[in-house]
Amino acid sequence: MRSAPPRRSAADLVDQRRRQPSIGALAIGSLLWGTAMAATVLVDLRFWLDGHTLNAKALVALYFAGGLAGFSPAWLVARRIAAEKPFTARVSASFLCLVILTIAATAIVFAVSFQYSNGYYHPSVIGWFWPFYIAASGIAATLQFLVMGSRYFVPLGVPLLALASYAMAKALR
């Protein structure tokens, strides 16, 4: 026979609720992380491409939106994975969650903008084949971003990622 799971006391529930990140902390963290990701692309465009691009503002906005959208889920997933683990596990979980979810969020934002700008080539009438066009465009845009767009994270993004992972791991205790 299986025994019933242990009941949580009111003190456990209060303690768990207290460890939840506040909406303000998530909003401030998202704004800071989005700004950091925008700074990485801005530095990369300035020093590697010497400012020779026609769409620098759009790229900065794209990476800001990706960082903004990726931080809160990264914090919540890292907290779920490693809240009770040792500090090194919390740093590792924070690092991996920030990397994966920031890149994924930025790729999704890129796919949406790709779909919007290339919607001209899709048929205007919604039919049975229309979801295939949307899916193919989304997959193509995501792969295009992963191959060509993720390089903007590298020069300045790695130290910022290490710093943010350390700070997030401290906050997860």
C-alpha positions in Angstrom: 0.0 0.0 0.0 1.1 3.5 -0.8 1.2 6.0 2.0 -0.2 9.4 1.6 2.3 12.2 0.9 3.2 14.1 4.0 1.1 17.1 4.7 2.7 20.5 4.7 2.4 22.6 7.7 1.3 26.3 7.5 4.9 27.3 8.4 6.2 25.4 5.3 3.7 27.1 3.1 4.6 30.5 4.5 8.3 29.8 4.1 7.7 28.6 0.5 5.7 31.7 -0.3 8.3 34.0 1.2 11.0 32.4 -1.1 8.9 33.3 -4.1 10.4 36.2 -6.1 8.3 39.3 -6.1 6.8 40.7 -9.3 9.0 43.8 -8.7 12.2 41.8 -8.5 11.3 39.9 -11.6 10.5 43.1 -13.5 13.7 44.9 -12.4 15.7 41.8 -13.2 14.1 41.5 -16.6 14.8 45.2 -17.4 18.4 44.9 -16.3 18.9 41.6 -18.2 17.2 43.1 -21.3 19.5 46.1 -21.1 22.5 43.9 -20.7 21.6 41.9 -23.8 21.0 45.1 -25.8 24.4 46.3 -24.6 26.0 43.1 -25.9 24.7 43.6 -29.4 25.5 47.3 -29.4 29.1 46.6 -28.4 29.4 43.9 -31.0 27.9 46.1 -33.7 30.2 49.0 -32.8 33.5 47.1 -32.5 33.1 44.2 -34.9 31.0 45.8 -37.7 32.2 49.3 -36.9 28.6 50.5 -37.0 28.1 49.5 -40.6 24.6 48.2 -40.5 21.3 49.6 -41.6 19.2 48.1 -38.8 21.2 48.6 -35.6 18.2 50.0 -33.7 16.1 47.0 -34.7 18.8 44.6 -33.6 19.2 46.4 -30.2 15.4 46.3 -29.7 15.3 42.6 -30.7 17.9 41.6 -28.2 16.4 43.8 -25.5 13.0 42.1 -26.0 14.7 38.7 -25.9 16.5 39.4 -22.7 13.3 41.0 -21.2 11.2 37.9 -22.1 13.9 35.3 -21.1 14.9 36.5 -17.6 11.7 35.8 -15.6 11.2 32.2 -16.9 14.9 31.6 -16.4 14.7 32.7 -12.8 11.6 30.6 -12.1 13.0 27.5 -13.7 16.4 27.9 -12.0 14.5 28.3 -8.7 12.5 25.2 -9.3 15.6 23.2 -10.2 18.1 24.2 -7.7 16.6 26.3 -4.8 17.6 23.8 -2.1 20.9 22.7 -3.7 24.4 23.9 -2.9 25.6 27.3 -4.2 27.6 25.8 -7.2 24.4 23.9 -8.3 22.4 27.1 -8.1 25.0 29.0 -10.2 25.1 26.2 -12.8 21.3 26.1 -13.0 21.1 29.9 -13.2 23.8 29.9 -16.0 22.1 27.2 -18.0 18.6 28.6 -17.6 19.7 32.1 -18.6 21.6 30.8 -21.6 18.8 28.6 -22.9 15.8 30.7 -22.2 17.4 34.0 -23.3 18.4 32.5 -26.6 15.1 30.8 -27.0 13.1 34.0 -26.2 15.2 36.1 -28.6 14.8 33.4 -31.3 11.0 33.5 -30.8 10.9 37.3 -31.0 13.0 37.1 -34.2 10.7 34.5 -35.6 7.7 36.7 -35.0 9.3 39.7 -36.6 10.5 37.4 -39.5 6.9 36.2 -40.0 5.6 39.8 -39.9 8.1 41.1 -42.4 7.9 38.1 -44.7 4.1 37.7 -44.6 3.9 39.3 -48.0 5.1 36.0 -49.5 2.4 33.9 -47.9 -1.1 33.6 -49.4 -3.5 36.1 -48.0 -6.4 33.6 -47.8 -6.3 31.3 -44.8 -6.6 27.7 -45.9 -5.6 24.3 -44.8 -2.0 24.9 -45.9 -1.6 28.2 -44.0 -0.4 26.6 -40.7 2.4 24.9 -42.7 3.6 28.3 -44.0 3.6 29.7 -40.5 5.4 26.6 -39.1 8.0 26.6 -41.9 8.7 30.3 -41.5 9.0 30.0 -37.8 11.4 27.1 -38.0 13.5 28.8 -40.7 13.6 32.0 -38.7 14.6 30.2 -35.5 17.4 28.3 -37.3 18.6 31.5 -39.0 18.8 33.2 -35.6 20.6 30.3 -34.0 23.2 30.2 -36.8 23.7 33.9 -37.4 22.2 35.8 -34.5 23.6 34.0 -31.4 27.1 35.3 -32.1 26.1 38.7 -30.8 25.8 37.3 -27.3 29.5 36.1 -27.2 31.9 39.0 -26.6 30.2 40.9 -23.8 27.5 38.4 -22.9 29.7 35.7 -21.3 31.0 37.9 -18.4 27.5 39.5 -18.0 26.0 35.9 -17.9 28.5 34.8 -15.3 27.8 37.9 -13.2 24.0 37.5 -13.5 24.2 33.8 -12.7 26.2 34.5 -9.5 23.7 37.2 -8.5 20.7 35.0 -9.3 22.3 32.1 -7.3 22.7 34.3 -4.3 19.1 35.4 -4.6 17.8 31.8 -4.9 18.8 30.7 -1.4 
